Amino acid sequence: MSQQISFESELKTLLKTGKVIFGARRTIKSLKLGKIKAVIIASTLRTDLKADILYYSKISGVPIYEYPGSGWELGTLAGKPFMVSTIGVENEGDSKILQLAKPVS
């Protein structure tokens, strides 16, 4: 029996035990400063913001996880009453979220 890591459960663990920031602009700023370990983006993220995040992630070697749902669904998973397009992971806590993220090539 293999241990499949569930994104939903790891996100909940991350939000309880780790440190995250919400929002594309704040995430890009933290990427430039080197404070981010991983980035989670919604599939509906605006193209220009996604290009910026991919660019700075590639430069700094930060892995990205693209959530297949919309920003509204990601916000609901994160327990927020608003749309969340981007989550920057500053500290993963007890979660294994970094194993799900893939480096930008």
N, C-alpha and C positions, 0 to 999 in steps of 0.2 A: 504494500500500500504506500503510494508516494505522498509526500507532504506538498500539497499545492498551496501556494501563498495566495490568499484572497486579497485583492486590492482594497475592497470595502473594509475588511476587518483590520488591515494594516493601517489604513487611513484613520480609523477610529483610535487605534493605539497611538499613532503619531500625534493626533490632536490632544490626547490625554497626557502623554508623557514627554512629547518633544516640543520644539519651538518652531512655529511657522509664521509666514507673513502672507497676506492675501492681496491680490491685485497685480496686474501685469507691470505697471509703472514702478511700483515699489520693488517688485522682484527684479526688474532690469537694473534698477539702481543698486540693489544688493549684489547682483551678479557682477557689476562693474567693480564693486568694492571687495569682492571675493569672500562674501559672508554666507554664500549659499552652498549647500552640499548636493541638493537635487531640486528639480523643478517638476511640478505636475501641471499640465495644461489641459484645458478642455478642447475637444475637437472643433468647437465653434469659435475658437479664439480668432480675433481679427488677423488678417494676413500680415499686415505691417508689424503688429506687435509680435506675432509668432516668428517672423523673420528676425527681428531684433533679439528675441530670446534665444533662438537657435544660434545666431551669430555669437552672442556673448557666452553661451554655454559651450560652444565649440572652442572658443579661445581659452576659457578657464577650465575646460575639462570636466564640466558638471553634467551628470546624466539627466535625461529628461524622460518622464513617463507621460504619454499622451492618453488621457482618459477618453474612452470612445463616446461618452455621452456629452450632453450640452453643459453650458455653464450653470444653468438652473439645476440640473441633476447633480453636478459637482457641489454646488452650494447646499443642496438638500443633504447630500452625504456628509458634508462638513458641519451640518447642523446650523447653517446660517439661513436667515430668511431673505436672502438676496442672491443674485447670480455671482458665482465665483469662477472667473476664467482662468486664474493662475494661482498656484500655491507654491511659495518658495520654502524649502525645508532648510532651516538654519541648524536644527539639532533633531536627529531622528528619534531620540529617546529610546524606548524599548521596541520600536517597530522595525520591521525588515523591509521598509519601503525602498531603501537604496538598492536592494536586490532586484526589484521590479523595473527600476529605471534603466534606460539604455544610453550609453554614451553617444553623443552626436558625432557622426562621421563626415 
